[in-house]
Amino acid sequence: MAEPTLPGLERRILNWLKPQLKGLNEAGTEFVIGTAPGVVRPDNQDRAVSGTIRFAGRGASIDFAALCDGMGGMVDGGRCAEVAMSAFVASLADFSRDRPPAAALHDATSHANHRVFDEFRGRGGCTLSAIVIHEDHGFVCNVGDSRIYVLTEESGGLRQITRDDTVRGQLDALGVRPVDSVPDHERLVQFVGMGPDLQPQSARLHFGRPGRLVLLSDGAYRPALPVLDALARNSPTPRIFADRLLRLADWLGGRDNATVLCRDFSATRTLPGIGDSDDALLSLWGPSKQLDVLMPAPFFPRPEFRPLQVGEPRANVSLARDSKGERTSRPKNKRHGRKVSTSKARNPIQVLPIKPVAQLELGAAPESEDDAGFDVPEKPKKE
């Protein structure tokens, strides 16, 4: 049983998330999770989980899936992805007790951003793509350039429902098509761990008809969209799709870590409760392992949460504790007796403010059959 505190659960999940180079697993949430380091890189900085939260006395469970990709060129991308994922999952389990799924997802994403910023002060970060599924609705949150796709008969093919938080993604949102492609167009403009300016994208899905949901890291979606679409359409099961896509990523050079989460939807499911108490059960699946945590109620004392302030220093500051155990900030001028350069901050460039793909809505199911299917935002119109 986990410690009855939010940090206690975060530590347990963090230890469970230890680096894993390769794996392919069918999770209890009906998601298939696969990851591979590729051919070029010796390590894997992607972290992916699917999970379910079952509450005592409630018929409907909450399923979720999340993917974090550590940022290359910054401090310890793998560690950033682990910190973000553990904070996201632990806080989502906590917030889902008394908040609607959309609010719990948004607040868990904000908590993950706070935790990574608290440790790395903007010098490291990761992406986060996540979906929370409650009954026949899905709630999406996205930060960075990992992607979420859907495939249905009505969608006309595999369709990306998130927007990359890159310079190119922002230009596309404005309807601007640059004549030339330059490397800076692929640079991230926001990431988990950047601090108080983070504005996650959000969208709502309605699973009224059969379809396929796919989450991919950038190493997995390098093949052109027509190739991904053909692969998704001609793979009879999510496991076959994930296995083929990971092999294809290696065949095309394997220059980056590749991770895929895939699930088919034909009908919603309801899991039984776990008793008459107020306990909850958190079950997690990774690419090759599982973790179950019983969360007694009340599981978490609500911590005092200090929101980050705009303009707060992001680099060369570390958090310490004084003799009373209180956190204090101190200049990080030396580490292990060596001077640390403070002249260069390796933050991505900042451009236009991010706007959500679509506002999260907690509406009822479609009133007519014509409204069924995936309720996704329309593509931006070009002027």
KEKE-3310 file (N, C-alpha, C; in steps of 0.2 Angstrom, whole numbers, plus 5000, padded with zeros to 4 digits):
npx = (5004:5003:5011:5001:5001:5002:5015:5021:5014:5018:5032:5032:5027:5036:5048:5043:5043:5056:5069:5066:5070:5064:5048:5032:5015:4999:4987:4977:4967:4963:4971:4985:5003:5018:5036:5052:5069:5075:5087:5099:5100:5106:5099:5082:5071:5057:5042:5028:5011:4996:4981:4969:4956:4947:4933:4926:4909:4905:4899:4905:4921:4937:4947:4963:4977:4994:5008:5024:5038:5055:5065:5077:5094:5092:5092:5094:5083:5076:5074:5066:5054:5050:5048:5037:5027:5025:5020:5009:5001:4999:4992:4981:4974:4971:4964:4953:4944:4935:4932:4926:4931:4937:4942:4950:4960:4966:4971:4980:4989:4994:5000:5010:5018:5022:5029:5040:5046:5049:5060:5069:5070:5066:5077:5076:5064:5048:5037:5019:5006:4989:4975:4959:4946:4929:4915:4907:4914:4929:4943:4955:4972:4986:5003:5017:5026:5022:5009:4991:4980:4964:4954:4941:4926:4920:4929:4937:4950:4966:4967:4974:4972:4977:4988:5004:5016:5025:5035:5031:5019:5012:5012:5004:4992:4989:4986:4997:5009:5025:5037:5049:5057:5064:5076:5072:5059:5054:5056:5052:5039:5033:5033:5031:5036:5041:5036:5026:5019:5013:5001:4991:4984:4967:4954:4938:4931:4918:4913:4904:4903:4912:4929:4947:4960:4975:4991:5006:5024:5037:5046:5039:5030:5036:5035:5026:5010:5000:5006:5005:4991:4987:4994:4987:4974:4975:4979:4973:4972:4975:4987:4994:4996:5004:5015:5019:5022:5032:5042:5043:5048:5061:5066:5066:5077:5078:5081:5076:5069:5054:5037:5021:5004:4989:4971:4956:4939:4923:4913:4908:4914:4911:4917:4917:4913:4924:4921:4912:4917:4926:4937:4949:4955:4970:4976:4990:4998:5013:5025:5029:5025:5016:5006:4998:4989:4981:4971:4967:4953:4952:4964:4974:4980:4976:4989:4997:4997:5008:5006:5016:5024:5023:5038:5046:5062:5070:5081:5097:5094:5091:5081:5082:5083:5080:5086:5074:5067:5061:5057:5069:5077:5092:5106:5113:5128:5138:5143:5147:5159:5163:5162:5147:5142:5133:5129:5122:5106:5097:5084:5069:5064:5053:5037:5022:5007:5000:4985:4970:4966:4953:4939:4937:4922:4909:4897:4881:4878:4877:4862:4856:4858:4866:4875:4883:4899:4916:4919:4927:4938:4936:4947:4958:4953:4959:4964)
npy = (4994:5011:5026:5037:5050:5063:5065:5053:5043:5048:5045:5031:5028:5034:5026:5014:5017:5016:5017:5009:5000:4993:4986:4978:4978:4972:4981:4982:4991:4990:4997:4996:4996:5001:5002:5008:5010:5014:5014:5022:5029:5026:5025:5026:5039:5040:5039:5029:5026:5017:5017:5013:5020:5015:5017:5014:5009:5016:5014:5017:5017:5026:5027:5030:5036:5040:5049:5054:5062:5065:5080:5082:5089:5096:5096:5080:5072:5060:5058:5070:5066:5055:5061:5070:5061:5053:5063:5068:5056:5053:5064:5065:5054:5058:5070:5066:5061:5070:5079:5084:5074:5082:5094:5087:5082:5093:5100:5090:5090:5103:5101:5092:5100:5110:5102:5097:5109:5114:5105:5107:5120:5125:5121:5109:5097:5090:5082:5080:5070:5066:5057:5055:5044:5043:5035:5037:5047:5056:5065:5076:5081:5091:5094:5100:5091:5078:5067:5065:5054:5050:5037:5034:5029:5041:5050:5050:5045:5043:5055:5069:5076:5084:5099:5102:5109:5118:5130:5128:5123:5133:5143:5136:5136:5149:5150:5152:5148:5144:5147:5141:5127:5127:5122:5128:5129:5117:5118:5117:5127:5127:5117:5104:5108:5121:5131:5145:5150:5140:5134:5122:5112:5107:5096:5088:5072:5061:5045:5038:5029:5015:5015:5020:5025:5033:5037:5045:5046:5058:5050:5040:5044:5048:5042:5047:5054:5048:5035:5031:5031:5021:5010:5010:5007:4995:4986:4974:4973:4983:4979:4973:4984:4992:4985:4984:4997:5001:4993:4998:5011:5008:5002:5013:5020:5023:5034:5041:5038:5028:5028:5020:5021:5012:5010:5002:5006:5000:4999:5006:5002:4995:4994:4984:4990:4992:4988:4993:5004:5020:5019:5018:5011:5011:5006:5003:5001:4997:4996:4983:4979:4980:4989:4990:5000:5002:5015:5022:5031:5046:5048:5058:5071:5088:5097:5112:5122:5131:5142:5145:5160:5173:5177:5172:5166:5154:5147:5141:5141:5132:5122:5121:5115:5122:5122:5119:5111:5118:5124:5133:5145:5146:5153:5144:5142:5133:5116:5101:5107:5112:5126:5132:5136:5151:5158:5153:5149:5135:5136:5133:5144:5157:5161:5165:5167:5152:5145:5135:5120:5116:5120:5111:5102:5097:5090:5082:5066:5065:5071:5067:5055:5059:5067:5059:5050:5055:5069:5081:5096:5107:5109:5123:5137:5144:5160)
npz = (5000:4996:5002:5012:5006:4993:4988:4992:4984:4971:4972:4972:4960:4952:4955:4949:4936:4931:4919:4903:4889:4879:4874:4873:4876:4881:4889:4903:4901:4889:4880:4869:4872:4866:4865:4859:4858:4846:4833:4833:4845:4862:4873:4880:4881:4882:4890:4894:4899:4903:4912:4925:4935:4949:4958:4974:4976:4964:4948:4935:4929:4927:4914:4907:4897:4894:4888:4888:4882:4884:4882:4870:4870:4881:4900:4906:4899:4901:4915:4917:4910:4918:4930:4927:4922:4934:4943:4936:4935:4948:4953:4945:4949:4962:4960:4953:4962:4966:4956:4940:4925:4915:4922:4931:4923:4917:4929:4933:4923:4925:4937:4935:4926:4936:4945:4937:4933:4946:4950:4939:4935:4922:4914:4909:4902:4895:4883:4884:4881:4883:4888:4895:4899:4901:4904:4889:4884:4879:4885:4881:4883:4878:4877:4869:4856:4854:4848:4846:4837:4828:4821:4811:4802:4798:4799:4788:4786:4795:4808:4814:4830:4839:4840:4835:4847:4841:4831:4818:4820:4826:4815:4806:4813:4811:4798:4790:4778:4777:4764:4763:4772:4788:4800:4813:4813:4818:4831:4849:4856:4868:4883:4895:4911:4909:4916:4923:4911:4904:4892:4890:4877:4873:4871:4867:4865:4858:4859:4850:4839:4832:4832:4831:4842:4844:4851:4849:4850:4843:4837:4832:4823:4811:4798:4783:4783:4775:4774:4788:4789:4780:4787:4799:4794:4789:4799:4808:4822:4837:4843:4833:4824:4832:4834:4820:4817:4826:4821:4808:4811:4815:4803:4795:4799:4812:4820:4832:4848:4849:4852:4855:4859:4858:4855:4851:4849:4852:4860:4876:4892:4908:4924:4939:4956:4970:4983:4998:5004:5004:4997:4983:4968:4960:4945:4935:4919:4910:4896:4898:4911:4927:4939:4954:4965:4980:4986:5000:5008:5017:5004:5001:5010:5006:4999:5002:4988:4979:4967:4952:4948:4935:4927:4937:4941:4930:4929:4935:4949:4963:4974:4991:5008:5024:5041:5048:5039:5029:5013:5004:4992:4983:4976:4962:4960:4961:4959:4966:4968:4957:4945:4938:4922:4919:4909:4898:4894:4890:4883:4873:4859:4861:4855:4848:4858:4865:4860:4865:4857:4857:4868:4883:4886:4895:4890:4887:4879:4861:4854:4842:4829:4819:4825:4832:4835:4833:4842:4837:4836:4822:4808:4806:4797:4782:4778)
capx = (5000:5007:5010:4995:5002:5003:5022:5022:5012:5023:5038:5031:5026:5043:5052:5040:5044:5063:5070:5065:5072:5060:5043:5025:5011:4992:4985:4970:4963:4962:4977:4992:5008:5024:5041:5058:5074:5078:5094:5104:5101:5107:5094:5075:5068:5050:5038:5021:5007:4989:4978:4962:4955:4941:4931:4921:4902:4904:4899:4909:4928:4940:4953:4967:4983:4998:5014:5029:5044:5060:5067:5084:5097:5091:5095:5091:5076:5072:5072:5060:5048:5048:5045:5031:5023:5023:5016:5003:4996:4997:4988:4975:4971:4969:4959:4947:4939:4930:4932:4925:4937:4940:4945:4955:4965:4969:4974:4985:4994:4997:5004:5016:5022:5025:5034:5046:5049:5052:5066:5074:5069:5066:5083:5074:5057:5046:5030:5014:5000:4985:4967:4955:4940:4924:4909:4908:4918:4936:4945:4962:4976:4992:5009:5023:5025:5019:5002:4985:4976:4959:4953:4934:4924:4918:4935:4940:4957:4969:4967:4978:4967:4981:4992:5011:5018:5031:5035:5027:5012:5009:5011:4999:4986:4987:4985:5003:5013:5031:5039:5055:5057:5070:5076:5069:5051:5052:5058:5046:5038:5031:5034:5030:5042:5043:5034:5019:5016:5011:4994:4989:4979:4962:4948:4933:4929:4913:4914:4898:4904:4918:4935:4954:4963:4982:4995:5013:5029:5039:5050:5035:5026:5040:5033:5021:5003:4997:5009:5002:4984:4987:4996:4981:4968:4976:4981:4967:4971:4980:4994:4998:4997:5009:5021:5022:5024:5039:5047:5044:5052:5068:5068:5067:5083:5077:5085:5074:5064:5047:5032:5014:4998:4983:4965:4950:4933:4917:4908:4911:4914:4910:4921:4913:4916:4929:4918:4907:4921:4927:4943:4950:4961:4974:4980:4994:5002:5018:5026:5030:5024:5009:5007:4991:4989:4975:4971:4962:4951:4955:4971:4979:4979:4978:4995:4997:5000:5010:5007:5021:5023:5026:5044:5050:5068:5069:5088:5103:5092:5089:5078:5085:5079:5084:5087:5068:5064:5057:5061:5072:5080:5099:5110:5116:5134:5143:5140:5152:5166:5165:5158:5142:5140:5126:5128:5118:5100:5095:5077:5067:5062:5046:5034:5015:5004:4996:4977:4968:4963:4945:4938:4934:4915:4906:4890:4878:4879:4873:4855:4854:4863:4870:4880:4888:4906:4921:4917:4934:4938:4937:4953:4958:4952:4965:4961)
capy = (5000:5017:5031:5041:5057:5063:5064:5046:5040:5050:5041:5024:5028:5036:5020:5009:5020:5016:5016:5003:5001:4991:4982:4979:4975:4974:4983:4980:4997:4989:5000:4992:5000:4998:5007:5005:5015:5015:5011:5027:5032:5020:5025:5028:5044:5040:5035:5029:5022:5017:5015:5014:5022:5012:5020:5010:5012:5019:5009:5019:5019:5031:5025:5035:5035:5046:5048:5059:5062:5069:5084:5081:5095:5100:5093:5074:5071:5054:5060:5075:5062:5051:5066:5073:5056:5051:5068:5068:5050:5053:5070:5063:5049:5062:5075:5062:5059:5075:5084:5081:5072:5088:5098:5083:5081:5100:5101:5085:5093:5109:5099:5089:5106:5113:5097:5097:5116:5114:5102:5108:5127:5127:5119:5102:5097:5084:5083:5076:5069:5062:5056:5053:5041:5042:5032:5037:5053:5056:5072:5076:5087:5090:5099:5098:5088:5071:5068:5060:5053:5046:5034:5032:5029:5047:5055:5050:5043:5044:5062:5072:5080:5089:5103:5102:5115:5120:5136:5126:5122:5140:5146:5132:5138:5156:5149:5154:5143:5146:5145:5137:5124:5128:5118:5132:5128:5112:5119:5118:5134:5126:5110:5102:5110:5128:5136:5147:5152:5134:5133:5115:5111:5103:5094:5083:5067:5057:5038:5035:5024:5011:5019:5018:5030:5032:5041:5043:5051:5060:5045:5035:5047:5051:5041:5052:5053:5042:5028:5029:5030:5014:5005:5009:5004:4988:4982:4972:4974:4988:4976:4972:4991:4995:4981:4986:5004:5001:4990:5003:5016:5006:5001:5020:5023:5023:5040:5043:5034:5028:5025:5020:5018:5012:5007:5002:5008:4998:5000:5008:4997:4997:4990:4984:4993:4988:4987:4998:5010:5026:5017:5018:5007:5013:5001:5005:4996:5000:4992:4976:4978:4982:4991:4991:5004:5004:5022:5023:5037:5051:5046:5063:5078:5093:5101:5119:5123:5138:5143:5149:5167:5175:5181:5168:5163:5147:5143:5143:5142:5126:5122:5118:5115:5125:5117:5117:5108:5123:5125:5140:5145:5148:5153:5137:5144:5128:5109:5097:5110:5115:5131:5130:5142:5154:5162:5150:5145:5131:5136:5134:5150:5159:5165:5167:5163:5146:5144:5128:5117:5116:5120:5105:5103:5091:5090:5076:5062:5068:5070:5064:5050:5063:5071:5054:5049:5059:5076:5084:5102:5108:5111:5130:5139:5148:5166)
capz = (5000:4995:5008:5012:5004:4986:4986:4993:4978:4966:4973:4971:4953:4949:4955:4945:4929:4929:4912:4900:4883:4874:4876:4869:4881:4880:4895:4905:4899:4881:4876:4868:4873:4864:4864:4856:4858:4839:4831:4834:4852:4867:4879:4878:4885:4882:4896:4893:4904:4903:4918:4926:4942:4951:4965:4978:4975:4958:4942:4930:4930:4923:4910:4905:4894:4894:4885:4889:4878:4886:4877:4869:4870:4888:4905:4908:4897:4904:4921:4916:4908:4924:4935:4924:4922:4940:4945:4932:4936:4955:4955:4942:4954:4968:4958:4950:4967:4968:4951:4933:4922:4911:4927:4934:4918:4917:4935:4934:4919:4928:4943:4932:4924:4942:4948:4933:4934:4953:4950:4934:4934:4915:4910:4906:4901:4891:4881:4888:4878:4888:4887:4901:4896:4906:4900:4882:4882:4880:4887:4878:4884:4875:4877:4865:4849:4854:4845:4846:4831:4828:4815:4811:4795:4797:4799:4781:4787:4801:4808:4820:4834:4843:4836:4838:4850:4837:4827:4812:4822:4827:4809:4803:4816:4809:4791:4786:4775:4775:4758:4765:4778:4791:4807:4818:4813:4822:4839:4853:4859:4875:4886:4902:4915:4907:4921:4923:4905:4900:4891:4887:4872:4876:4866:4869:4860:4860:4856:4848:4834:4832:4830:4834:4845:4843:4854:4846:4851:4837:4833:4829:4817:4806:4791:4781:4786:4771:4777:4795:4788:4777:4792:4804:4791:4787:4805:4811:4830:4840:4844:4826:4822:4836:4832:4813:4817:4829:4816:4802:4813:4814:4796:4792:4801:4820:4823:4838:4852:4846:4857:4853:4863:4853:4857:4847:4852:4849:4865:4882:4897:4915:4929:4945:4961:4974:4989:5000:5007:5000:4994:4976:4966:4954:4941:4929:4914:4906:4890:4900:4918:4929:4946:4957:4971:4984:4989:5006:5008:5012:5003:5000:5012:5001:5000:5000:4982:4977:4959:4949:4946:4929:4928:4942:4938:4928:4928:4940:4955:4965:4980:4997:5014:5030:5047:5050:5034:5025:5006:5002:4986:4984:4969:4960:4957:4961:4960:4967:4968:4950:4943:4933:4918:4920:4903:4892:4896:4884:4883:4866:4858:4863:4850:4849:4864:4862:4861:4865:4851:4858:4875:4886:4887:4899:4888:4887:4873:4855:4854:4836:4826:4815:4829:4835:4832:4837:4842:4837:4833:4815:4806:4806:4791:4780:4775)
cpx = (5004:5006:5004:4996:5003:5010:5024:5020:5016:5029:5038:5030:5033:5048:5050:5042:5051:5064:5069:5066:5067:5054:5036:5020:5004:4990:4978:4965:4961:4967:4982:4997:5014:5029:5047:5063:5076:5084:5100:5106:5102:5102:5087:5072:5061:5047:5031:5017:5000:4987:4971:4961:4948:4939:4925:4914:4901:4904:4904:4916:4931:4946:4957:4974:4987:5005:5018:5036:5049:5063:5075:5087:5096:5093:5091:5084:5072:5070:5066:5054:5046:5045:5038:5026:5020:5019:5009:4998:4994:4991:4981:4971:4968:4963:4953:4942:4933:4929:4930:4931:4940:4945:4951:4961:4969:4973:4980:4991:4998:5002:5010:5021:5026:5030:5041:5050:5053:5059:5071:5074:5070:5072:5081:5066:5055:5039:5025:5008:4995:4978:4964:4948:4935:4918:4910:4911:4925:4938:4953:4965:4983:4997:5015:5022:5024:5012:4997:4981:4969:4957:4945:4932:4922:4924:4939:4947:4959:4969:4970:4973:4971:4985:4999:5013:5025:5030:5030:5020:5008:5007:5005:4992:4984:4986:4991:5007:5019:5034:5045:5054:5064:5070:5072:5062:5049:5054:5051:5045:5035:5032:5032:5037:5045:5041:5027:5015:5013:5003:4993:4984:4974:4957:4944:4931:4923:4913:4907:4898:4911:4924:4942:4957:4971:4986:5002:5018:5032:5043:5046:5031:5030:5038:5027:5014:5000:5000:5006:4995:4983:4989:4990:4975:4969:4979:4975:4966:4976:4987:4998:5000:5004:5016:5024:5025:5031:5044:5048:5049:5059:5070:5069:5073:5083:5081:5082:5070:5057:5043:5025:5010:4992:4978:4960:4944:4927:4911:4911:4910:4913:4913:4917:4917:4921:4927:4914:4910:4922:4934:4943:4956:4964:4978:4984:4997:5007:5019:5027:5028:5018:5010:5000:4992:4982:4976:4966:4960:4950:4962:4976:4976:4981:4984:4994:5001:5002:5011:5013:5019:5026:5032:5048:5056:5067:5076:5092:5100:5089:5086:5081:5081:5083:5084:5080:5064:5060:5061:5063:5076:5087:5102:5113:5123:5139:5140:5146:5159:5168:5160:5154:5141:5133:5125:5123:5112:5097:5088:5075:5065:5055:5043:5027:5012:5000:4989:4975:4965:4955:4944:4935:4927:4913:4899:4888:4880:4875:4866:4852:4859:4868:4876:4885:4894:4910:4920:4924:4933:4939:4944:4953:4957:4957:4961:4965)
cpy = (5006:5021:5035:5049:5057:5062:5056:5042:5042:5046:5034:5023:5029:5030:5015:5011:5020:5014:5009:5004:4999:4986:4983:4975:4977:4975:4981:4985:4996:4993:4995:4997:4997:5004:5004:5011:5018:5012:5016:5028:5026:5020:5027:5033:5045:5037:5035:5024:5022:5015:5016:5016:5019:5014:5015:5013:5015:5013:5010:5020:5024:5028:5031:5032:5041:5044:5055:5057:5067:5073:5083:5088:5099:5095:5086:5073:5065:5055:5065:5071:5058:5056:5068:5067:5054:5057:5069:5062:5051:5058:5068:5058:5053:5066:5072:5060:5064:5081:5081:5079:5078:5092:5094:5083:5088:5101:5096:5087:5099:5107:5096:5095:5109:5108:5097:5104:5116:5111:5104:5116:5129:5125:5112:5102:5091:5086:5079:5076:5064:5062:5053:5050:5040:5041:5033:5043:5052:5063:5072:5082:5085:5096:5096:5095:5081:5072:5063:5060:5049:5043:5032:5032:5037:5052:5055:5048:5045:5052:5064:5077:5085:5093:5103:5109:5117:5127:5134:5126:5128:5143:5142:5135:5145:5156:5152:5148:5145:5143:5140:5133:5125:5124:5122:5131:5122:5112:5120:5125:5133:5118:5110:5104:5117:5133:5139:5149:5146:5135:5127:5116:5106:5101:5089:5078:5063:5050:5035:5030:5020:5016:5017:5025:5029:5038:5040:5048:5053:5055:5040:5038:5050:5049:5046:5050:5048:5035:5026:5028:5023:5009:5004:5006:4997:4983:4980:4973:4979:4985:4975:4979:4993:4991:4983:4993:5005:4998:4995:5008:5014:5005:5008:5023:5023:5028:5043:5038:5034:5024:5026:5018:5018:5008:5007:5003:5005:4999:5002:5002:4999:4992:4990:4988:4989:4987:4993:5004:5015:5025:5018:5014:5010:5008:5004:5000:5000:4995:4985:4975:4981:4984:4993:4995:5005:5011:5022:5030:5040:5049:5052:5069:5083:5097:5108:5120:5130:5139:5147:5155:5169:5179:5177:5165:5156:5144:5146:5144:5135:5127:5118:5118:5118:5120:5115:5113:5112:5124:5132:5139:5148:5148:5146:5139:5138:5121:5105:5100:5113:5121:5129:5136:5144:5158:5160:5147:5141:5130:5137:5141:5151:5163:5167:5164:5157:5146:5137:5126:5118:5117:5114:5107:5096:5090:5083:5072:5066:5066:5066:5059:5054:5066:5066:5054:5053:5066:5080:5091:5102:5111:5119:5132:5144:5154:5168)
cpz = (5000:5002:5007:5010:4996:4984:4987:4986:4972:4966:4971:4963:4949:4949:4950:4937:4927:4922:4909:4892:4878:4877:4872:4874:4880:4887:4897:4903:4892:4877:4875:4869:4871:4863:4862:4856:4851:4838:4833:4842:4857:4872:4876:4883:4885:4888:4894:4897:4901:4910:4919:4934:4944:4958:4968:4977:4969:4952:4937:4932:4926:4920:4908:4901:4893:4891:4886:4885:4881:4881:4876:4869:4877:4893:4906:4906:4900:4911:4921:4915:4914:4929:4933:4924:4929:4944:4942:4934:4944:4957:4951:4946:4960:4965:4955:4955:4967:4962:4944:4930:4918:4916:4930:4929:4917:4923:4936:4929:4922:4934:4940:4929:4930:4945:4944:4933:4941:4953:4945:4932:4927:4911:4907:4906:4896:4888:4885:4883:4882:4886:4893:4898:4902:4903:4893:4879:4883:4881:4885:4881:4881:4875:4873:4858:4848:4851:4847:4840:4833:4821:4815:4803:4793:4796:4792:4781:4794:4802:4815:4824:4838:4838:4839:4841:4847:4833:4821:4814:4823:4820:4805:4806:4813:4801:4787:4784:4773:4768:4759:4771:4782:4798:4812:4818:4817:4829:4843:4856:4866:4877:4893:4906:4913:4912:4920:4917:4901:4899:4887:4882:4875:4870:4869:4863:4863:4856:4855:4843:4835:4829:4833:4836:4846:4847:4851:4848:4844:4833:4830:4823:4812:4799:4789:4783:4781:4773:4783:4794:4785:4782:4797:4801:4790:4793:4808:4819:4832:4841:4838:4823:4826:4834:4825:4813:4820:4824:4810:4804:4813:4807:4792:4795:4809:4823:4830:4842:4849:4851:4854:4858:4858:4856:4852:4852:4849:4854:4872:4887:4904:4920:4935:4950:4965:4981:4991:5003:5002:4997:4986:4974:4959:4951:4935:4925:4910:4900:4892:4907:4920:4937:4948:4964:4974:4987:4994:5006:5015:5011:5003:5005:5007:5003:4999:4993:4980:4970:4957:4947:4939:4930:4934:4938:4936:4928:4934:4947:4957:4972:4985:5003:5020:5035:5049:5044:5029:5018:5006:4995:4987:4977:4968:4956:4956:4962:4960:4966:4962:4948:4937:4929:4919:4914:4898:4895:4890:4883:4875:4866:4860:4857:4852:4855:4861:4864:4861:4858:4851:4866:4877:4888:4890:4897:4888:4880:4867:4855:4847:4833:4822:4819:4833:4832:4836:4836:4843:4834:4826:4814:4805:4798:4789:4777:4769)
residu = (MET:ALA:GLU:PRO:THR:LEU:PRO:GLY:LEU:GLU:ARG:ARG:ILE:LEU:ASN:TRP:LEU:LYS:PRO:GLN:LEU:LYS:GLY:LEU:ASN:GLU:ALA:GLY:THR:GLU:PHE:VAL:ILE:GLY:THR:ALA:PRO:GLY:VAL:VAL:ARG:PRO:ASP:ASN:GLN:ASP:ARG:ALA:VAL:SER:GLY:THR:ILE:ARG:PHE:ALA:GLY:ARG:GLY:ALA:SER:ILE:ASP:PHE:ALA:ALA:LEU:CYS:ASP:GLY:MET:GLY:GLY:MET:VAL:ASP:GLY:GLY:ARG:CYS:ALA:GLU:VAL:ALA:MET:SER:ALA:PHE:VAL:ALA:SER:LEU:ALA:ASP:PHE:SER:ARG:ASP:ARG:PRO:PRO:ALA:ALA:ALA:LEU:HIS:ASP:ALA:THR:SER:HIS:ALA:ASN:HIS:ARG:VAL:PHE:ASP:GLU:PHE:ARG:GLY:ARG:GLY:GLY:CYS:THR:LEU:SER:ALA:ILE:VAL:ILE:HIS:GLU:ASP:HIS:GLY:PHE:VAL:CYS:ASN:VAL:GLY:ASP:SER:ARG:ILE:TYR:VAL:LEU:THR:GLU:GLU:SER:GLY:GLY:LEU:ARG:GLN:ILE:THR:ARG:ASP:ASP:THR:VAL:ARG:GLY:GLN:LEU:ASP:ALA:LEU:GLY:VAL:ARG:PRO:VAL:ASP:SER:VAL:PRO:ASP:HIS:GLU:ARG:LEU:VAL:GLN:PHE:VAL:GLY:MET:GLY:PRO:ASP:LEU:GLN:PRO:GLN:SER:ALA:ARG:LEU:HIS:PHE:GLY:ARG:PRO:GLY:ARG:LEU:VAL:LEU:LEU:SER:ASP:GLY:ALA:TYR:ARG:PRO:ALA:LEU:PRO:VAL:LEU:ASP:ALA:LEU:ALA:ARG:ASN:SER:PRO:THR:PRO:ARG:ILE:PHE:ALA:ASP:ARG:LEU:LEU:ARG:LEU:ALA:ASP:TRP:LEU:GLY:GLY:ARG:ASP:ASN:ALA:THR:VAL:LEU:CYS:ARG:ASP:PHE:SER:ALA:THR:ARG:THR:LEU:PRO:GLY:ILE:GLY:ASP:SER:ASP:ASP:ALA:LEU:LEU:SER:LEU:TRP:GLY:PRO:SER:LYS:GLN:LEU:ASP:VAL:LEU:MET:PRO:ALA:PRO:PHE:PHE:PRO:ARG:PRO:GLU:PHE:ARG:PRO:LEU:GLN:VAL:GLY:GLU:PRO:ARG:ALA:ASN:VAL:SER:LEU:ALA:ARG:ASP:SER:LYS:GLY:GLU:ARG:THR:SER:ARG:PRO:LYS:ASN:LYS:ARG:HIS:GLY:ARG:LYS:VAL:SER:THR:SER:LYS:ALA:ARG:ASN:PRO:ILE:GLN:VAL:LEU:PRO:ILE:LYS:PRO:VAL:ALA:GLN:LEU:GLU:LEU:GLY:ALA:ALA:PRO:GLU:SER:GLU:ASP:ASP:ALA:GLY:PHE:ASP:VAL:PRO:GLU:LYS:PRO:LYS:LYS:GLU)
# end
